[in-house]
Amino acid sequence: MKKYLLPEKGKFYKANLHCHTTVSDGNRSPEKVKEIYQSQGYSIVAFTDHDVLISQSHLKDESFLPLNGLEVEIPSPILPDSPKKRPWVHLCLIAKDENNLTMPFYHRSLYIKYNEAENRAKLIYREDEPDYVREWDVERINELIALAKERGFFVTYNHPAWSFEDATRLTQYRGLDAIEIFNSGSFVQGYEDNTPIHYSTMARHGIRLFPVAADDNHNKNPFDHPANDACLGWVQIKAEKLEYSSVMRALEAGEFYASTGPEIYDVWTEDGRIHVRTSSAKMIAINCVGGRCSARHREDAPLTEASFELVKERGGVRVAVYDDNGGYATTRFYYPEEW
């Protein structure tokens, strides 16, 4: 029996889920960001300016969908011997409901570093709640993630290499929806935020979440500059229509893949095997939670499809596609009960 893991029906919409504008420390207005991304085939941008949930719904039209979000920062304490670059946690929170514009947690005097007076005047928050103080402590961060989820947000852990957190910390976090496997803003600065190993490590510790490739664009350089940070990493979301609720349902269900280049057209299981159709690739592989990985390589003919035996001892499997330009794409891990 044929079973699609990426939905058979629907349409792929190209999306950036991490974006900054002049609302915080970006160098382009929300309107200009829309123009840049639409010119590169994007249909969706999550506007995640630092610590402020401000809707950009005026940008919505029949071919472009803005998602409402914010990026939350939790720095480690400054100690007398702290290095200048110390560990941080950055999370992107995207509202699942288009009308959910209330800050999930709020502090009346801390955290908002950019355009403070203007931005605070626009924010909606729960006035009967005390100020929420953030702490770089695993238990407290897990409480913050749980609160964001309870209040209707999709939560992604951002740029793990830039954040200077290792597997010991990452594998203690609970409740995350996703983790960035590529972050262009960090990558072009020289950080090793172009690897899915953190995602695989968390999966091998029993943590189920999704992989995201995103930009974290601040647009400090022109689009044709070597250090441009826009339109380098994205997710392709398979949704029924370009509507907020439809896109967020697909995102929550993991009906998307992450990419820095290749396309994945179909993924399905049939007769004990996982099958994939892709754009032209030099290698198609499966990465496994447990057991051996496997790969197919281009030889004489173009490589655009592959299949692999499914063995339950492998646990979850994800499909990874590599092209000649150094780009890759990956699905999430699919687990035996989904096969």
Rosetta blueprint (number, residue, H / E / L):
1 M L
2 K L
3 K E
4 Y E
5 L L
6 L L
7 P L
8 E L
9 K L
10 G L
11 K E
12 F E
13 Y E
14 K E
15 A E
16 N E
17 L L
18 H L
19 C E
20 H L
21 T L
22 T L
23 V L
24 S L
25 D L
26 G L
27 N L
28 R L
29 S L
30 P H
31 E H
32 K H
33 V H
34 K H
35 E H
36 I H
37 Y H
38 Q H
39 S H
40 Q L
41 G L
42 Y L
43 S L
44 I E
45 V E
46 A E
47 F E
48 T L
49 D L
50 H E
51 D L
52 V L
53 L L
54 I L
55 S L
56 Q L
57 S H
58 H H
59 L H
60 K L
61 D E
62 E L
63 S L
64 F E
65 L E
66 P E
67 L E
68 N E
69 G E
70 L E
71 E E
72 V E
73 E E
74 I E
75 P E
76 S L
77 P L
78 I L
79 L L
80 P L
81 D L
82 S L
83 P L
84 K L
85 K L
86 R L
87 P L
88 W E
89 V E
90 H E
91 L E
92 C E
93 L E
94 I E
95 A E
96 K L
97 D L
98 E L
99 N L
100 N L
101 L L
102 T E
103 M L
104 P L
105 F L
106 Y L
107 H L
108 R L
109 S L
110 L L
111 Y L
112 I L
113 K L
114 Y L
115 N L
116 E H
117 A H
118 E H
119 N H
120 R H
121 A H
122 K H
123 L L
124 I E
125 Y L
126 R L
127 E L
128 D L
129 E L
130 P L
131 D L
132 Y L
133 V L
134 R L
135 E L
136 W L
137 D L
138 V H
139 E H
140 R H
141 I H
142 N H
143 E H
144 L H
145 I H
146 A H
147 L H
148 A H
149 K H
150 E H
151 R L
152 G L
153 F E
154 F E
155 V E
156 T E
157 Y E
158 N L
159 H L
160 P L
161 A L
162 W L
163 S L
164 F L
165 E L
166 D L
167 A H
168 T H
169 R H
170 L H
171 T L
172 Q L
173 Y L
174 R L
175 G L
176 L L
177 D L
178 A E
179 I E
180 E E
181 I E
182 F E
183 N E
184 S H
185 G H
186 S H
187 F H
188 V L
189 Q L
190 G L
191 Y L
192 E L
193 D L
194 N E
195 T L
196 P L
197 I H
198 H H
199 Y H
200 S H
201 T H
202 M H
203 A H
204 R H
205 H L
206 G L
207 I L
208 R L
209 L L
210 F E
211 P E
212 V E
213 A E
214 A E
215 D L
216 D L
217 N E
218 H L
219 N L
220 K L
221 N L
222 P L
223 F L
224 D L
225 H L
226 P L
227 A L
228 N L
229 D L
230 A L
231 C L
232 L L
233 G L
234 W E
235 V E
236 Q E
237 I E
238 K E
239 A E
240 E L
241 K L
242 L L
243 E L
244 Y H
245 S H
246 S H
247 V H
248 M H
249 R H
250 A H
251 L H
252 E H
253 A H
254 G L
255 E L
256 F E
257 Y E
258 A E
259 S E
260 T L
261 G L
262 P L
263 E L
264 I E
265 Y E
266 D E
267 V E
268 W E
269 T E
270 E E
271 D L
272 G L
273 R E
274 I E
275 H E
276 V E
277 R E
278 T E
279 S E
280 S E
281 A E
282 K L
283 M E
284 I E
285 A E
286 I E
287 N E
288 C E
289 V L
290 G L
291 G L
292 R L
293 C L
294 S E
295 A E
296 R E
297 H E
298 R L
299 E L
300 D L
301 A L
302 P L
303 L E
304 T E
305 E E
306 A E
307 S E
308 F E
309 E E
310 L L
311 V L
312 K H
313 E H
314 R H
315 G L
316 G L
317 V E
318 R E
319 V E
320 A E
321 V E
322 Y E
323 D L
324 D L
325 N L
326 G L
327 G L
328 Y E
329 A E
330 T E
331 T L
332 R L
333 F L
334 Y E
335 Y L
336 P H
337 E H
338 E H
339 W L
